[in-house]
Amino acid sequence: MTHTVTIPTPKSGPAPFPIPTDLWIGGKWVEGSAKKRVDVFDPSTATKITDVADCDAGDALAAVDAADKAAAGWAATTPRARAEIRRKCYEKIVGNIEWLAYLISLENGKALPDSRSEVLYAAEFYRWYAEETCHVLGEIAMAPASGARILVQYQPMGIALLITPWNYPAAMATRKIAPALAAGCTVVLKPATETPLTAFAVAQIMHDCGVPAGVVNVVTTAKAVFDTACLFLAAVLVAVSLWVVVDVVRGNQDSWQVGLACVCSFFSGWLLKAIVPDRKAR
């Protein structure tokens, strides 16, 4: 049985669905294999809202495996089909702005007007990349010296492993998910432990709008950001040899920051780095 939390129905707009609080893996809500939970608090009152699943390396491996199995099918989907799904996501998020804004305020603490602005900001990434998806055309050129034909073809790079911060729980998730899906990549998202409910709501909305099972996976954990990055990449290395994209927003840890491994930007080409601890003393 899926664990959920219910939030109040707004005075205007559609009623919210019960927000799942388990892991979203392979198109299903599943409990963490260790059955551990992490408490989520309302920062304005310090009261507990609910608790969410706490994943371990086995759950991370399952999420990566689900993304890998869905990758070929999603990459083969036409740009127009991918664009239409994200357009539907945009429309549904905007249509549910009131309760999504309440949810953001509940777990993040920002004022409702700011949360409404974030919902619109978050939705706009889906509309933007829906419009841009069909304009990734490739290129044919002629080498200036030899006259040989040069063909440039854009292809999905692999699984995108995404780690997002607490301050914009909706916008930072859609900002990363939307371009990955536009490029034909599948994703595994690890939202901030302080604000996971918005990411779960976004995942459910994407599923309702037609995103296939395994294309988007969401896992939560109480582990620190550095440990989480290592957990994800260990799962990948144990599973199979895959091209992966790791997109991490640096946190505010005092002594540790995250170095990136197998890091590729969708706009800056192939780039390989190693995961290293970054101490302030260095």
C-alpha positions, 0 to 999 in steps of 0.5 A, a space after each residue: 500500500 502506498 503511503 500518502 499525505 493529504 493536504 487541504 483543498 484550496 478555495 479555488 482550482 482542482 482538489 489535490 490528490 493524496 501526495 505519495 511519500 514512498 519512492 517512485 521507481 519504474 512507474 510505481 510507488 514502492 517502500 524503501 527496501 530497509 523500511 526506514 522513513 525520514 521525517 518532513 517538518 513545516 519550518 514555520 511551526 517546526 511540526 511534523 508534516 509526514 515522513 517519506 521513504 529513506 532509500 539505500 544503495 539497493 533502492 538507488 540501484 533499482 531506480 538506475 535499473 528502471 531508468 536504464 530499461 526505459 532509456 531505449 524506448 524513450 530515446 526512440 520516441 519522436 520529438 513531437 511526442 516528447 514535446 506533447 507530453 511536456 506541454 501537458 505537464 505544463 498545463 496540468 501544473 498551471 491548472 493545479 497552481 493553488 494546492 501546489 503553491 500551498 504544498 511548497 509553502 507547507 514544506 519550504 516555508 515561503 509565503 504563498 505569493 512566492 510559492 505561486 510564482 515558483 509554480 509558474 516558474 517551474 511549469 515554464 520549463 516544461 513549456 520552453 523545452 516542449 517548444 525547443 524539442 522539435 528544433 534540435 536539428 543536427 548539422 551537415 557541413 563541408 570540411 574546408 580543406 578536404 571537402 569531406 562531408 561532416 555530419 553532426 547528429 544529436 543523441 541522448 547521452 544516457 541517464 541523468 542523475 539529478 540532485 536538487 536543493 530545498 529552496 526551490 523544490 518545484 522549479 529546480 526539479 523541473 529545470 533539470 527534468 525538462 531538458 533531460 526528457 527533451 534530449 531523450 534521456 531518462 532521469 533519477 531525481 534525489 530531492 532535498 530531504 527537507 522538501 521532498 513532497 513537491 518532487 513527489 507531486 511533480 512525479 505523479 503529475 508527469 505520470 498522469 500526463 503520459 510520461 512512461 514508466 521508468 523515464 522519471 524516478 524519484 528517490 529520497 534519502 537522509 544521507 548527505 549530498 556527498 554521500 548521495 552522489 557516491 550512492 548513485 554512482 556506486 549503484 551505476 558502477 555496480 550495475 552496468 557500464 553506462 553513460 550518465 549525467 550527474 547534475 548537482 546543486 551544491 548545498 551549504 555544508 560547512 566543511 564538505 562540498 560535492 565534486 562531480 563524476 561523469 559530469 556532462 552538461 547538455 550545453 557544454 559537451 562531454 566532460 569527465 571529472 572525478 568525485 573528490 571531497 572539496 575541503 575549505 582548507 584546500 
